[in-house]
């Protein structure tokens, strides 16, 4: 995401459009169980699948249960999920498969969900570098198009300034608990003050 979430353009004028996407992800089946339900039936979110033909740690266990290696089991999902997102499942298809009528609304998926699949030979420093370069380039180009500066982080700097102030007070209050410290001088809001009081009461002496 870099620093593209900006309120103003390079000229300092307030913008009337959004300037930053939210990117998130997870490896393999962790992602499926974390947020793929949302991708299939919730809001439309473009998805990027990144896969590798060769595993760094090939494993083949219990061939009577799993006739293909562990990596190929995972890659089965890599190939199938984009199809499921694109094609979905209609109510007519479900009825043709004798799905119980009460379950049809829950098992109907609209499809037409955008995705991109990137398949590499294997994960190496070089292929990881390709990915980093591609995503960095994408962010920079988005910034150019949006008319914003992708290379500063003013919001992050504000948080760092406040952290520096809290760090100073933590140093000065070393060895004291929450009841022995005047938190009103720390320049924080009441919610943060109550958290700090709890933290100071539990800190190591």
Secondary structure, DSSP 8 states (H G I E B T S, - for coil): -TT---SB-TTS-B-SS---------SHHHHHHHHHHHHHHSS---EEEEEESS-SS-----TTT--S-HHHHHHHHHHHHHHHHHH-B-HHHHHHTT--HHHHHHH-B-----EEEEEES---HHHHHHHHHHHHHHHHHHHHHHT--TT--HHHHHHHHHHHHHHHHHHHTTT--GGGS-GGGG---HHHHHHHHHHHHHS--
